[in-house]
Amino acid sequence: DSFDILGDGVKELLVGRDDGMIEIYSFESADDPVLRHDHALSESIASIQGGCVGKDGYDEILAATYSGWLTGLTTEPVHREGGSGEELKLSQEMQSKISSLRNELEQLQIKVLQEREKYQQSSQSSTAVSSVPAFSVNDKFTLNKDDASYSLILEVQTAIDNVLVQSDAPLDLLDVDKNSAVVSFSSCDSE
């Protein structure tokens, strides 16, 4: 998206990447865009948009992720500093916002406990049927021209315990910074 998130009268380029990076580029006198800010999320960005969403006067970037989460980055200051010995006083609006969020959190915790209890009762009944939930896999296998390697990116909405890669040709697996996996090799039986 293009949006004036910095408030300087010139639109910046908002970029959401497959690796979860949100980047803000500005166009100054140079021909090339200049990276001004970046923020890393834990999953790929499906969509990104700039605008005023939460509070008048404070612009935001909204990003939708692969699993459907919406994440907002705001220009509203989140920290306030008080002088030495001064107590930080919250406005009435901020106090009501905090109270509303606490109530919502308590309601969600109660709902989770009820659903967990309902699941426990249904799974222990004699008529219970077990099934594997259906989920979609977001996969990409792309060529990196710089070092003639391929990048395999797998995203699933549940935890990935194991990934088995089997090949007829010999493979060298390269480790990357963003990889949290533990790689182990085993030789194949030639038959």
N, C-alpha and C positions, 0 to 999 in steps of 0.2 A: 504494500500500500504506500501511497505518498501522503504525508500529513505533516503539518507544522507543529511537531511535538515540542520543539525547543522554544517556540514562541518568538522567533527572530524575524518573522514575516516571510521566510523562505521554507517551502516544503522540504521535509527530509524523506529519505527512502527507508521504509520499515520492511525488514526482511525476516521471515520465519523459515528456518531450515529443517531438513530431515533429521539432523543430529540433535535437534532441540534448542539450537541457538536462536535468540532473538537479537537482531542487530539494527542499529540506527546509523544511517549514513547521511552526512550533509554534503552539499555541493558548494564549495567555496570557490575562490578564484582559480584553483587548479582544475585541470581537466578530469582528474580522477576523483571519485567520491572518497570522503574521509570518514573512517569509522569513529563515531562519537561515543556510543554506549553499546554494551552487549550484556545479555543475561542468558544463563543456561537453564533450560528445563530438562526434565528427565525423560521426555519422549518427543517424538517428532511433531512439528507444528503443521497442522492441516490448513489453517487460515489465520490471517493477521489483519487487524483493522485499527486505525487511529480515530479518536473522537473524544467527545465529552460525554461520559457515561454516568459516573458516580456522583460528582459534585460540581456545580457550576463554577467556572473559572479555573478548573484543573483538568487538563487534558490527560488522556489515558491511551494505552495501547492494549487492545484485547487480542488474545491469541487462543485459538481452539486447537487442542492437541488431538493426537490419533485416537485416544480412548474416549474423547468427548469432554474432557475437562476444559473449562474456560479459565484463563489466567489473565489478570489485569495488572499492568504496570502503570502507576500514576505519577503525576508531577506534584501531587499534594504532599507537603512535608509530613512525615510520620513521626518525627522526633521533635520535641520542643525542649529547649534548654532554659533553665531558670538560673537566676543569679545566685551568688553564694548565700546559702542559708534560706533561700526562698523556697516555699513549697510550690509544686507544680499543680495548678488548679485546672481541672478539666471543665470545659464548657458544658452547659446543660445538654446541648445536642450530642456531644461526645459521650456523656454519661448515659443518655438514653440509648445511644447506639450500642454501647458496651452491654447494657442491661438486656437489650433485644437479642444480641448475639448469644449471651449466656443462656437466656430462655430457650432460644432455638437449639443450642447445643444440648441442653438437658432433655428437650423433647426428642431429639434424634437419638440420644443415648437410651432413653426409655423404649423407643421404637425398635432399636437394634436388639435390646434385651428381649422384647416380646417376640420378634421374628426368630431369634436364636432359639428361644424356648419352643416356639411353634415347630421349628425344624427338628429339634431334638425329639419332640413327641411324635411327629410324623415318621421320622426315620426309625423309631423303635417299634412302630406298630407292625402287625403281621401282614398288612396289605401294602407295606412300603415298597416302592419300586425305585431301584437305583438307576440313574442315567448319567452319562457324561455330558456336561453342558457344552453346547456348541459355541465356538468362538472363532473369530476370523484372525488370520495371520497376515500382518503387513510385512512383506519381504521385498528386499531389493538386492540385486547382484550386479554391481556396476564395475566397469573397468576404470582403473586409475592409470591414466596415460603416463604420468610422471615416472612411476617406478614399475610399470607393467604388471601391476597386481590387481586382484579383484577384491572388492569390498562386499561382504555378505552382512546385511543388516536385517535382523529379525525383531519384530515387535508383536507382542501378544498381550491381551488384557489380563492375563494371569501370569503367575511366576513361571519362568522357564527353568526347569531343573537340569535338563540335559539336551544337548543338540548333537546328533550323530551326523558326521559328514563322511560319506563313503565315496571313493573315487577309484576308477580303473587306472588312472594315471597317478604318478607320484606327486604329492603336494607338499609344499612348505607353508606352514601356517605362521603368519606374522602377527606379533602382538602390537596393539595400538593403545594409546593413552586412555581412551574412553572405554576400553574393554574391561569388564569386571569378571570375565569368565576365567576359569582355570582350565588350561589346555592340557590334554593328555594324548599321547600317541600310542597306537598299537599297530603292529604289522599285520597285514592280511594274509590269510592262507591263500596260496597261489591258485588253489583249485576253487 
